[in-house]
Amino acid sequence: MGLDEILFRGINGLAGQSNLLDWIGVELAKPGNLLYPILLAAAYWAWGNWRECVIGGAMLAGVVGATDALGTQLKGLVHRPRPCVTLADVHQLLGCGGASSFPSNHAANTAAAAAFFQVLYPKSGWIGWPLVAAIGISRVFIGAHYLTDVIGGWVLGGMIGAGVAWSLTRWSRFRPVAATASASQVRAGSIS
């Protein structure tokens, strides 16, 4: 038994022992349950800075869509079977899902969004990353992924989300106030 299977069995072995944990694991695995927090965050974002919300929201949707598409392509290349297909005695709380396991698209997509927001708004990490961790671990808990599938998704999504957000911060139309302030500081000779 390899380390990946040991870690999987340690986390997935907790399933079925607590109705509360099972409910939390299943609810975290349902993408639709993130709709209300996303709408609340978008409303707050729009209230704070309409321009950033419109541009950033479109970019974030593109980031998550691209991350999901890339993850799906990687699944086709790697062809790693899900633990619910290859292992006996898996505590499967939801259906097994598609045939391929690596990377976890749930983990990749949530990490892409969290990294995107972390770069743009560093204080957002206190809520984003614990949610990413909970959703990722829930994928193992419900029997859908190995832990390395989740870690691979986190790395993939984190790199894409952070990279796009970093590029966005360099675009003067995204945050024109900062660009204008920098230009006026240069003219005034206040930058050393």
Buried (B, 14 or more C-beta within 10 A) or exposed (E): EEEBBEBBBEBBEBBEEEEEBBEBBBEBBEEEEBEEEEEEBBEEBBEEBEEBBEBBBEBBEEBBEBBBEBBBEBBEEEEBBBBBEEBEEBBBBBEBBEEBBBBBBBBBBBBBBBBBBBBBBEEBBEEBBEBBBBBBBBBBBBBBBBBBBBBBBBBBBBBBBBBBBEEBEEEEEBBEEEBEEEEEEEEEEEEE
